[in-house]
Amino acid sequence: MKHFSLFAFALLLSCTSTPEESTTEDAAIVIVPADSTKEERPLAELAPEQQSAFDALNVLQTSSDEPNRLFSTFANQEQVCYPPDTIITISQEEFRAAMQDFVNQNYSQLSREERDDLAMKSALAADLYAVSLCLNNSTDVSFVEGAPRKGVWVLRNLLRRRDVIMVW
């Protein structure tokens, strides 16, 4: 009985100890998030053209004819159309042309010069863009002339800072 009392006391003492008091012998299993093993690189300072691109995107986010045509969220969030129908990579020039079309369709209150300037600057963030396309499983989609200008475009993790969503 003496051994049982000693065991019960030791068990009670181990259950009431704080994590700081625990040793490796009585440590509990710790669950680590899957992405915590990745080595996080610090965010590099934005180059002037990249900052200009984000500034242009900020203006576009608040200036559209209809709300929520273009908006940003924190990077790598589950977006409105996840998973996407397809993901394509387009060049900076292709993205600039798409932004020109998008801005001309959705920003009529801005002057032609403002639209051209914002479209050009907004494309300066990266050389290549991974675009998640959400086309609602449309069957009349053609990639002959580049990325289709329809549905929802999601630019995930742009410069490791934000997701940009464009609703065509």
CORZI-V170709 format. One record per run of one state. SS is the DSSP state (helix for helix, strand for strand, loop for the rest). FROM is the first residue (numbers start at 0). LEN is the number of residues. If there is no record, write none. Layout:
SS|FROM|LEN  SS|FROM|LEN
//
This chain:
loop|0|1  helix|1|15  loop|16|17  helix|33|4  loop|37|10  helix|47|16  loop|63|6  strand|69|5  loop|74|11  strand|85|6  helix|91|15  loop|106|5  helix|111|14  loop|125|2  strand|127|7  loop|134|17  strand|151|7  loop|158|3  strand|161|6  loop|167|1
//
